Each structure stands twice: as structure tokens, then as C-alpha cells.
Amino acid sequence: MRFQLTEDQRALRAGTRELLARRFGPEALRAAVEEPRLDRGLWRELGAAGFFALRLPEADGGVGLGLPEAVLVFEEAGRALLPGPLVATHLAAGQVQGADTGETVVAAVDGSLVEWLAEADTVRGDATGAEPLHSVDPLTPLHAVRPSPAAPEAPAAALLAAPEDPAAAPLTAPEDPVAALLTAAEQLGTAGRVGELAVRHARAREQFGQPIGAFQAVKHLCADMLARTEIARVAVYAAAVTGDPLDIAGARLLADEAAVRGARDCLQVHGGMGFTWECDVHLHLKRAWVRAQRGVPATVRARELADALLADSVVQGSGLR
């Protein structure tokens, strides 16, 4: 069995990259940073290209593709730092009128955060009393959803205490596995892009008469970025094929790490230049931070994944399978 992209999948990825380069290139990115707003024209063009209706059946007016293709498209969106509630609108296609064509922008309450609430036409989930936050990412306006009086926030000590049966007392509501996988794909896009930026700068920037990429410390940073990205890529692509919630949970953890640590290492390669507004690296790092907060906390996701894997190993060891 060969685990390679098909010709159609490669064409889909290339076409998406070309579309985003044309409609959301460097100038558009800078304009969005200066004035964060949703480009409705771009949103409708994404809809016309099938971005939101990618997984809808053809009989319902969709493209009729699956999770593997959606992962490729969202990876390109992450690579381009495309702003907006992309995951929420994609998931709403076929359920919210106009979401599939890009005429309707859909935001969703994800954990305790809502992205682009003020510019959304529809909100999925209870955003009552949502309060605006100062987002670390200038391209992702955020609102916080506070616990209702009927369900007060648990004290920190209660959250830190290990319950007798963790599986019986989850700390958060179940996470939508498709939303987690598409977020992982966006993170994978950032991880790949910052690796490219680091290598390009290491080849061009010279110190002591030679490119900084010749120095062992810089080589190690770039090699570690590549290793984390490729491991995450394998996990995300495999999870897109299996659709298994445990595979998705593991892929999300690896992709979050690859994006956040990769962007931090890319900053190190760039030095002080990486923190300036003229450089895209800090935008990737900030977006990776925000994406990592979607859904359940990483510590909870890791604990639940570990519990599930442990339970599975116990069942296999008992000979019940």
C-alpha cells in the first residue's frame, strides 16, 4: 500500500496555494494586520472555490471530497495565515444557509473562546455575555465566554486535583474531532512555513564571513523544526484517513507542538529581526498560540489520550481481543 498523495490531491493543494497567494499575498496580509477585518469578497471567493463545501455531497451542491482533502486545504490556509473563522464556517456548510458559498460567516464557541464574533452572521453555541479580549494575534479578534451563574467556574484546586475516575469526570465538554483535526492541519501549515522561513534566512544572513546556517546551533534548530513538522504531518494525514478520535487527538498534540515550538525556533534563527512587524515570523507564532487554545486544553487532551491508550493496552494484555 502506498501512502502518497494522488494527482488530484496534489492539484487541489497547488490550486489552493495559488488562490491564496493571489488573493491573500504579502500586501493583503499587511493590510489585514493594520486593520483587522473580514474580507467578505475573499470569503465569497473561497466559497466559490469550494473551500467550505469541500466535504458536502455533490447531490447537496458540494464538492464531494473527504477529510484528507480538507486537511490539505486547511494546511495551505495555515501556511498563508488566512484569517477568519474558517473551521467554524466549514463545519456549518450544509447546516447553516449560505455557509457553503461563503455568503454567511459562522463563528463558534470553542472552549471558552469565540473567534471573529463581532463580524459573524451566525454563532454556533451559547455566546451570551461574551466579552472582548485583547488578542495576542492581531489577525484573530477574540471574545471570552464566561461561565453562567448556574454553572460557576470550578476553583483551580478542584481542576488540579486528580479525580478518582478521570474518565467519569471530564473537565471539559467533548471536542468535535473534525474541528480538532482541521485546526491541527492549520498548525501543520504554520510549522512547515516557519521552517521554510528559517532555512531561507539561515542561508542569506551572514556573520563572521559565512551564512549563519553554517553554524551548528542554527543547523540543529532547523533540523529539529523539520523533524517535528514531518512527524506531525504523518500523524495529521493518517488521522485524516482513519478519522479515529484517538488518532486525531494525538495528531493535534503533535501539530500544536510543531507550530508553537517551530515558530519560536524560527524567531531564534532570525534573532531580534524576528520580532519586528516587517517579519512574518511573529505573526505565525501568535496565530499558533491562539489556535492552540481552541477546544479542550492540551493537558486535558493529553491526559484523555493517555487514559484511552492505557485502557486499550490493558484490554489487549488481558487477551480479550
C-alpha positions in Angstrom: 0.0 0.0 0.0 1.4 3.4 -1.0 0.6 6.4 1.3 1.2 9.1 -1.2 -1.0 12.0 -2.3 -2.9 11.3 -5.5 -2.6 13.5 -8.6 -5.9 15.1 -7.8 -4.9 15.8 -4.2 -1.6 17.4 -5.3 -3.6 19.6 -7.8 -6.0 20.6 -5.1 -3.2 21.7 -2.8 -1.4 23.6 -5.6 -4.6 25.3 -6.6 -5.4 26.4 -3.1 -1.9 27.8 -2.7 -2.2 29.7 -5.9 -5.5 31.1 -4.9 -4.3 32.2 -1.5 -1.1 33.7 -3.0 -3.2 35.7 -5.4 -5.9 36.9 -3.1 -4.0 37.0 0.3 -0.4 37.7 -0.5 2.1 39.8 1.5 0.3 43.1 0.8 -3.1 41.8 1.8 -1.6 40.3 4.9 0.0 43.6 6.0 -3.3 45.4 5.3 -5.2 42.9 7.5 -2.7 43.4 10.3 -3.1 47.2 10.2 -6.9 46.9 10.0 -8.2 43.5 11.2 -11.5 43.0 9.4 -13.0 40.1 7.5 -12.7 40.4 3.7 -16.2 39.4 2.6 -15.0 39.4 -1.1 -12.3 36.9 -0.3 -14.7 34.9 1.8 -17.2 34.6 -1.1 -14.3 33.7 -3.4 -13.3 30.9 -1.0 -16.9 29.7 -1.1 -17.0 29.7 -4.9 -13.8 27.7 -4.9 -15.4 25.0 -2.8 -13.4 25.7 0.4 -16.4 25.5 2.7 -18.4 22.9 0.7 -15.5 20.6 0.2 -16.9 17.7 2.2 -20.6 18.3 1.2 -22.0 15.6 -1.1 -22.3 16.6 -4.7 -26.0 15.9 -4.5 -26.2 18.8 -2.0 -24.2 21.2 -4.1 -20.9 20.3 -2.5 -17.6 19.1 -3.9 -18.0 15.6 -2.5 -14.4 15.1 -1.1 -13.4 13.9 2.3 -11.3 14.7 5.3 -7.9 14.0 3.6 -8.6 16.7 1.1 -10.0 19.1 3.7 -6.7 18.7 5.7 -4.7 19.6 2.6 -6.7 22.8 2.1 -6.6 23.9 5.7 -2.9 23.2 5.8 -2.5 25.8 3.0 -4.7 28.2 4.9 -2.5 27.9 7.9 0.6 28.4 5.8 -0.8 31.6 4.4 -2.1 32.9 7.8 -5.6 33.2 6.3 -7.8 35.0 8.9 -11.4 34.3 9.8 -13.5 31.6 11.4 -12.6 29.1 8.7 -13.1 25.9 10.7 -16.5 27.0 12.1 -17.8 28.1 8.7 -16.6 24.9 7.0 -18.3 22.7 9.7 -21.5 24.7 9.3 -21.7 24.1 5.5 -24.9 22.2 4.8 -26.4 23.2 8.1 -26.4 27.0 8.1 -27.7 28.6 4.9 -25.1 30.4 2.9 -22.1 28.9 4.8 -21.1 26.6 1.9 -21.0 29.5 -0.6 -19.2 32.0 1.7 -22.3 34.3 1.9 -22.6 33.5 5.6 -19.8 33.8 8.1 -20.2 31.4 11.0 -18.4 31.7 14.4 -18.5 29.0 17.0 -18.0 28.9 20.8 -14.9 26.7 21.1 -14.0 26.0 24.7 -14.2 29.4 26.3 -13.3 31.5 23.2 -15.1 32.8 20.2 -13.1 34.0 17.2 -14.5 36.8 15.0 -17.7 37.1 16.9 -18.4 40.7 16.0 -18.2 40.0 12.3 -20.0 36.7 12.2 -23.6 36.4 10.8 -24.3 33.3 12.8 -22.9 32.0 16.1 -23.0 28.3 16.9 -23.1 27.8 20.7 -24.1 30.0 23.6 -22.1 33.3 23.4 -24.4 35.1 25.8 -22.4 37.7 27.7 -19.2 37.2 25.7 -16.6 39.8 26.5 -14.0 41.1 24.0 -10.4 40.2 24.8 -7.1 41.8 23.8 -5.9 39.1 21.4 -2.2 38.4 21.1 -2.8 37.8 17.4 -3.8 41.0 15.6 -5.4 38.8 12.9 -7.7 37.0 15.3 -10.2 39.1 17.3 -11.4 37.1 20.3 -14.3 37.1 22.8 -14.3 35.2 26.0 -17.4 33.3 27.2 -17.7 33.4 30.9 -19.4 30.6 32.9 -23.1 31.2 33.6 -24.2 31.7 37.3 -26.0 28.4 37.1 -22.7 26.7 36.3 -19.9 28.6 38.2 -16.3 28.1 37.3 -14.7 25.4 39.3 -11.9 26.5 41.6 -8.4 26.0 40.5 -7.7 23.5 43.2 -10.6 21.3 42.0 -9.3 21.4 38.5 -5.8 20.4 39.6 -6.9 17.6 41.9 -6.9 14.2 40.2 -10.4 12.6 40.4 -10.7 9.0 41.4 -12.0 8.1 38.0 -10.8 10.7 35.4 -12.9 9.1 32.6 -16.0 9.6 34.7 -15.3 13.2 35.5 -14.0 15.0 32.3 -13.0 18.6 32.8 -14.5 19.8 29.6 -17.2 19.1 27.1 -16.4 16.6 24.3 -14.4 18.1 21.5 -15.5 18.0 17.9 -12.8 15.7 16.3 -13.2 17.2 12.9 -12.7 20.7 14.3 -9.6 19.4 16.2 -8.2 17.8 13.0 -8.7 20.9 10.8 -7.0 23.1 13.5 -4.2 20.6 13.5 -3.9 21.0 9.7 -3.7 24.8 10.1 -1.0 24.3 12.7 0.9 22.0 10.3 0.8 24.7 7.7 2.4 27.2 10.1 5.0 24.6 11.1 6.0 24.0 7.5 6.1 27.7 6.7 8.2 28.8 9.6 10.7 26.0 8.7 11.0 27.4 5.2 11.5 31.0 6.6 14.2 29.8 9.0 16.1 28.0 6.3 15.9 30.9 3.9 17.1 33.3 6.5 19.9 31.0 7.6 21.2 30.8 4.0 21.0 34.5 3.4 22.2 36.1 6.7 25.9 36.2 7.1 28.0 36.5 10.3 31.8 36.2 10.6 32.1 35.9 6.8 29.7 33.0 6.3 26.0 32.2 6.3 24.7 31.6 9.8 23.3 28.3 8.6 26.9 27.0 8.7 26.9 27.2 12.5 26.0 24.0 14.3 23.5 25.6 16.7 21.4 27.0 13.8 21.6 23.7 12.0 20.2 21.9 15.0 17.3 24.4 15.3 16.4 23.9 11.6 16.8 20.1 11.8 14.5 20.0 14.9 11.9 22.1 13.2 11.9 19.7 10.2 11.7 16.6 12.4 8.7 17.9 14.4 6.9 19.1 11.3 7.3 15.8 9.4 6.2 13.7 12.4 3.2 15.9 12.8 2.5 15.7 9.1 2.4 11.9 9.2 0.1 12.0 12.2 -2.3 14.5 10.7 -2.5 12.8 7.4 -3.0 9.4 9.0 -5.8 10.8 11.2 -7.5 12.3 8.2 -7.6 8.8 6.7 -8.7 6.9 9.7 -11.0 9.5 11.3 -10.3 7.9 14.6 -10.8 10.3 17.6 -7.6 9.0 19.3 -5.6 9.4 16.1 -6.9 12.9 15.8 -6.1 13.7 19.5 -2.5 12.6 19.0 -2.2 14.5 15.7 -3.5 17.7 17.3 -0.9 17.5 20.2 1.9 16.9 17.7 0.8 19.7 15.4 0.4 22.2 18.2 3.9 21.4 19.4 5.3 21.6 15.8 3.7 25.0 15.2 4.5 26.7 18.5 8.0 25.4 19.0 8.8 25.7 15.3 7.8 29.4 15.3 9.8 30.0 18.5 12.8 28.4 17.0 12.3 30.4 13.8 12.4 33.5 15.9 15.7 32.4 17.3 17.2 31.9 13.9 16.1 35.4 12.9 17.3 37.0 16.1 15.9 40.3 17.0 14.7 40.8 13.5 12.1 38.1 14.0 10.1 40.3 16.5 9.7 43.2 14.1 6.4 44.0 12.3 8.3 43.7 8.9 8.8 40.0 9.6 6.0 37.4 9.3 7.6 35.0 11.9 6.0 36.7 14.9 2.6 36.5 13.2 2.9 32.8 12.8 3.9 32.4 16.5 1.0 34.5 17.7 -1.5 32.6 15.5 -0.1 29.3 16.7 -0.6 30.4 20.3 -4.2 31.3 19.6 -5.0 28.1 17.7 -3.5 26.0 20.5 -6.2 27.4 22.8 -9.1 26.1 20.7 -11.1 23.3 22.2 -10.1 21.5 25.3 -6.8 22.4 27.0 -3.7 20.5 25.7 -3.1 19.0 29.2 -6.7 17.5 29.3 -6.4 16.2 25.7 -3.1 14.5 26.6 -4.5 13.0 29.8 -7.6 11.7 28.0 -5.4 10.3 25.2 -3.1 8.6 27.7 -6.0 7.1 29.6 -7.5 5.7 26.4 -4.2 4.2 25.3 -3.6 2.7 28.7 -7.1 1.2 28.8 -6.6 -0.2 25.3 -3.3 -1.8 26.3 -4.9 -3.4 29.4 -7.7 -4.9 27.2 -5.1 -6.3 24.8 -3.0 -7.6 27.6 -5.9 -9.4 29.1 -6.5 -11.4 26.0 -10.0 -10.1 25.4 -9.2 -9.2 21.8 
